[in-house]
Amino acid sequence: MATTDRRNTYRAGEVSKMLEMSKKTLYALEAQGLIPQVPRDWRGWRVYDDSHLEAVRKYQASKYERRTEQG
């Protein structure tokens, strides 16, 4: 975890482990517009922050709710 401008930032691998989903799924959520676009650092690596984690958690919760409603 890196800290920039007094906010927590994370790389894709860290987010993937914290939220128990693959990096490929994270990238797909971003590409489909289901989470906000993730800024890149000077190397082109995605730099997630706490707002991105919260957006993914909300997506996961809504996905779970849809499953429980269906049966």
C-alpha positions as CSV (number, residue, x, y, z in Angstrom):
1,M,0.0,0.0,0.0
2,A,1.3,3.4,-0.9
3,T,0.2,6.7,0.5
4,T,-0.1,9.8,-1.7
5,D,-1.7,13.1,-0.8
6,R,-2.8,11.7,2.5
7,R,-5.0,9.0,1.0
8,N,-4.5,5.3,0.8
9,T,-3.7,4.0,-2.7
10,Y,-3.4,0.4,-3.8
11,R,-2.2,-1.5,-6.8
12,A,-4.4,-4.0,-8.6
13,G,-2.9,-7.0,-6.9
14,E,-3.6,-5.6,-3.5
15,V,-7.2,-4.8,-4.3
16,S,-7.6,-8.2,-5.9
17,K,-6.5,-9.9,-2.6
18,M,-8.5,-7.6,-0.3
19,L,-11.7,-8.1,-2.3
20,E,-11.1,-11.7,-3.2
21,M,-11.5,-11.2,-7.0
22,S,-9.2,-11.5,-9.9
23,K,-7.3,-8.6,-11.4
24,K,-9.0,-9.5,-14.7
25,T,-12.4,-9.0,-13.1
26,L,-11.3,-5.6,-11.7
27,Y,-10.2,-4.5,-15.1
28,A,-13.5,-5.7,-16.6
29,L,-15.6,-3.8,-14.1
30,E,-13.7,-0.6,-15.0
31,A,-13.9,-1.3,-18.7
32,Q,-17.7,-1.8,-18.4
33,G,-18.1,1.4,-16.5
34,L,-19.3,-0.4,-13.3
35,I,-16.7,1.3,-11.2
36,P,-15.1,4.7,-11.7
37,Q,-12.2,4.9,-14.1
38,V,-8.9,4.2,-12.2
39,P,-6.1,6.7,-12.7
40,R,-2.6,5.5,-13.8
41,D,0.8,6.3,-12.4
42,W,3.8,7.3,-14.5
43,R,4.3,3.6,-15.4
44,G,0.8,3.1,-16.6
45,W,-0.2,1.0,-13.6
46,R,-3.6,1.5,-12.1
47,V,-3.7,3.3,-8.8
48,Y,-6.8,2.5,-6.8
49,D,-7.9,4.4,-3.8
50,D,-10.5,3.9,-1.0
51,S,-13.3,5.2,-3.3
52,H,-12.6,2.5,-5.8
53,L,-12.7,-0.2,-3.1
54,E,-16.0,1.1,-1.9
55,A,-17.4,1.1,-5.5
56,V,-16.4,-2.5,-6.0
57,R,-17.9,-3.5,-2.6
58,K,-21.2,-1.8,-3.6
59,Y,-21.1,-3.7,-6.9
60,Q,-20.4,-7.0,-5.1
61,A,-23.3,-6.3,-2.7
62,S,-25.7,-5.5,-5.5
63,K,-24.7,-8.6,-7.3
64,Y,-25.4,-10.7,-4.2
65,E,-28.8,-9.0,-3.7
66,R,-29.8,-9.8,-7.3
67,R,-28.8,-13.5,-6.7
68,T,-30.9,-13.7,-3.5
69,E,-33.9,-12.1,-5.1
70,Q,-33.8,-14.6,-7.9
71,G,-34.0,-17.6,-5.7
